Amino acid sequence: MTTQSNSLTSHTDGKVLVVERTFNATRELVFKAFSESERLEKWWGPQGWETKNLQFEFKTNGVWHYCMTCVDKEQGDFYGQKSCGKGIYHEIVEPEKIVYTDLFVDDQGNAVQDMPELLITMNFVEQEGKTMVITRTEFASEEALQQVVGMGVVEGVSSQYERLDALLEEQLA
C-alpha cells in the first residue's frame, strides 16, 4: 500500500511503515524541530491538538513523555480527549539520525495494554537546501502495523508535518 498527501509518501513493507516528507529548510533546522522540547511542542500532533512535554531528555537512553489534548471543538468526539506517548532514545546522530522506541502510555507514563510498541528510525537527508525526513517504523507484527494504520497514523503524521511546515516557514521568515 502506498499513499501520497502534501508531498508525504508512505508505504508498508511487511511489518515496517515507511513515511517520507521533504521540508523547505536546512537539515539542522528540521533536526532542531525534533530535538528541542519547546520547538517540538509547537507542532507535534495533528491539527487541533496541543502537545505538552512532561519529560524531555534528548540523549541516548533519555525519555520523552508527552501528552496531546484535542482543543478543536470541530473535531466532535475527539474534543477534550488526551493521548499520551513515551519515547526512549536509543541512538542520536546530530543532525542525521534519531532512533527511539515509542509507546502508547497514560499521563503517568504507564504503557497502555493492547497497544503496540514501535521502533522508529528517522533519517534527515539534506537535498540542496531542503531536508527529506525518512521515518521507518517497525512493528512486532503486520497485525500491529495494520492496527495503527487503521487508527489513522499516516493522516496524523501528514497533519502534524503541515504544522511543522508552518513552524519552519515562521522561523525562516
Buried (B, 14 or more C-beta within 10 A) or exposed (E): EEBEBEBBBBBBEEBBBBBBBBBEBBBEBBBBBBBEEEBBBBBBBBBBBBBBBBEBBBEEEBBBBBBBBBEBEEBEEBEEEEBBBBBBBBEBEEBEBBBBBBBBBEEEBEEEEEBBBBBBBBBBBBEEEBBBBBBBBBBEEEEBBBBBBEEEBBBBBBBBBBBBBEBBEEEEE
